[in-house]
Amino acid sequence: MYDVPPQGGRRAVVTGASGGLGLELARRLAGAGAEVVLAVRSLERGARAADLIRAENPDARLEVRALDLADLASVRAFAEALLEAGRPVHVLANNAGVMRPRRRAETVDGLELQFATNVAGHYALTARLAPLLTATGGARVGWMSSSAAHVGRLDFDDLQATRRYRPLRAYAQSKLADLVLALWLAERAEASGADLVSAAAHPGYVRTNLFSNGASVGRGRPRRSVLESRWLPHQEVDWGAEPLLVALTSPEGGNGAYYGPAGPWGLVGPATLVRPPRRATREGLGDRLVEALAGLTGVELAL
Ligand SMILES: NC(=O)c1ccc[n+]([C@@H]2O[C@H](COP(=O)([O-])OP(=O)(O)OC[C@H]3O[C@@H](n4cnc5c(N)ncnc54)[C@H](OP(=O)(O)O)[C@@H]3O)[C@@H](O)[C@H]2O)c1
């Protein structure tokens, strides 16, 4: 199991820390001494998550703050509060996500829900926090992608799937976009000389609420997802969180690194460096995505 290096004096923001991999990320970062901001859309679920961490680690330094990534006004309010407080942010874990609502759902900003939550919200959050991250020195941004990125395609003619919505396709697009953003930001940081590391990870296959939550969007009751397989190799959140933990904390973790499980089909096993799919590294793709996101969110990611 990966031992998170001492994080005393460091402050981390973890999106989607109310459950699943995000809660595990927050637990492990707090366990290593980081002060952790649990950025959650439900303060109630966030408080419960903080209680779970404190039950095991009474000294954990935690703060629960409201952040709905599917609402750009909420992202702005969250970021502005951190900027106004002016305290450093050393670690930003762009982890929260939603997967495969069966029908196309649209946010208050008119964006498709998976694109909004997984991509636009995290882009806007990172862009707004960029001045704080770069002023901090040695800050790291980690983006949670997925092996679904291997089958993703950025459809610039219809990023919001208004013409045709296919749930898995929209999810794969969003996770490819997360990886492209991680690589783009790494390149920008190097080119501008900003003291910032951007890296990405995927957790393999972890049977969290991701599958049923997405399938239940817009439905009155919880639904099972066909992607919840008992037969595929899967791992628990402790192992699943490791690739992103390594990206965020390992001394070897460099700009543009991508981590995932080393075991069969990349579904399970200890974290290792993995090769991003070629579709994520195409020349000019990051610039094009960032330009589109700046237009959709009204925020420039400038370093
Ligand atoms: N599990 C896997 O096998 C797997 C595989 C590949 C990639 N991933 C990625 O790993 C990340 C974490 O997923 P998970 O498996 O831990 O799923 P999860 O248990 O469903 O957790 C998702 C988290 O995201 C939060 N979230 C959803 N919509 C949000 C919004 N609009 N604003 C703020 N937070 C929001 C959820 O909050 P609530 O508590 O409010 O619902 C929850 O805390 C996702 O990015 C996912 O795509 C997971």
The ligand as an ORCA input file, in Angstrom:
! r2SCAN-3c Opt
* xyz 0 1
  N     -15.106      3.850     -9.582
  C     -14.451      3.557    -10.675
  O     -14.248      2.371    -11.045
  C     -13.910      4.657    -11.538
  C     -13.254      4.297    -12.721
  C     -12.712      5.307    -13.512
  C     -12.796      6.635    -13.108
  N     -13.458      6.947    -11.957
  C     -13.536      8.367    -11.598
  O     -13.244      8.534    -10.218
  C     -13.889      9.722     -9.724
  C     -14.564      9.429     -8.399
  O     -15.593      8.481     -8.633
  P     -16.086      7.429     -7.529
  O     -15.900      6.089     -8.136
  O     -15.520      7.751     -6.204
  O     -17.657      7.735     -7.573
  P     -18.674      8.153     -6.403
  O     -18.531      7.237     -5.243
  O     -20.007      8.255     -7.088
  O     -18.167      9.583     -5.975
  C     -18.342     10.679     -6.823
  C     -18.185     11.935     -6.011
  O     -18.391     13.047     -6.889
  C     -19.328     13.902     -6.258
  N     -20.079     14.702     -7.224
  C     -20.913     14.280     -8.202
  N     -21.449     15.337     -8.832
  C     -20.934     16.452     -8.233
  C     -21.122     17.838     -8.422
  N     -21.965     18.328     -9.334
  N     -20.436     18.706     -7.641
  C     -19.599     18.238     -6.677
  N     -19.401     16.930     -6.438
  C     -20.066     16.046     -7.216
  C     -20.236     12.979     -5.477
  O     -20.944     13.717     -4.504
  P     -22.347     13.215     -3.869
  O     -21.977     12.496     -2.605
  O     -23.045     14.492     -3.617
  O     -23.016     12.338     -4.882
  C     -19.210     12.035     -4.892
  O     -18.585     12.600     -3.774
  C     -14.825     10.181    -10.842
  O     -14.232     11.260    -11.532
  C     -14.920      8.972    -11.760
  O     -15.174      9.332    -13.098
  C     -14.001      5.988    -11.149
*
